[in-house]
Amino acid sequence: MGMLKDPQQYYDNVSACSLCHSCQNVCPAKVDLADQIYCWRQKLHTLGVASPSKKLMSGGMQFLMERPSLFNMALHHASVANALPHWLVYNSLNDWGKEHEMPVFAKESFNEMWKKNKVK
């Protein structure tokens, strides 16, 4: 809630994930945290504190998601990222990677497994 109190000081607190909304779905107090974080993130640019690398990544994801064929091709080849050098992924590609381990991408997407009747 620091973003409400002093956005200039607590701007980095909005780096929590707001994509899956799982925190919102399981919160017993029914706090719409993911929605709040999303709104706060939109204000970071106007405050002049938005992370350049996060803006670049968000723009890239928007570009990719607006083009389904390109998105599917990227998804199909996502496991290539598993072979990237540790120093590259965790230090220079994104701010998130500096504090977290990157997940291992599956060799086959859920969609591909579903088409092959491997999942129901």
BELLINVEN-V406910 format. One record per pair of residues at least 12 apart in sequence whose ideal C-beta (glycine too) atoms are under 7 Angstrom apart, sorted by the first residue. I is the first residue (numbers start at 1). J is the second residue. D is the distance in whole Angstrom. If there is no record, write none. Layout:
# BELLINVEN-V406910
i->I j->J d->D
i->I j->J d->D
This chain:
# BELLINVEN-V406910
i->3 j->40 d->5
i->7 j->43 d->7
i->7 j->47 d->6
i->8 j->47 d->6
i->8 j->49 d->7
i->11 j->44 d->6
i->11 j->47 d->6
i->11 j->49 d->4
i->14 j->37 d->5
i->14 j->40 d->4
i->14 j->41 d->5
i->14 j->44 d->7
i->16 j->37 d->6
i->18 j->34 d->5
i->18 j->37 d->4
i->18 j->38 d->4
i->18 j->41 d->7
i->21 j->34 d->4
i->51 j->95 d->5
i->53 j->94 d->6
i->53 j->95 d->6
i->54 j->95 d->6
i->57 j->94 d->6
i->75 j->109 d->5
i->76 j->109 d->7
i->78 j->105 d->4
i->79 j->105 d->4
i->79 j->106 d->7
i->79 j->107 d->5
i->81 j->105 d->6
i->82 j->104 d->6
i->82 j->105 d->6
i->89 j->102 d->5
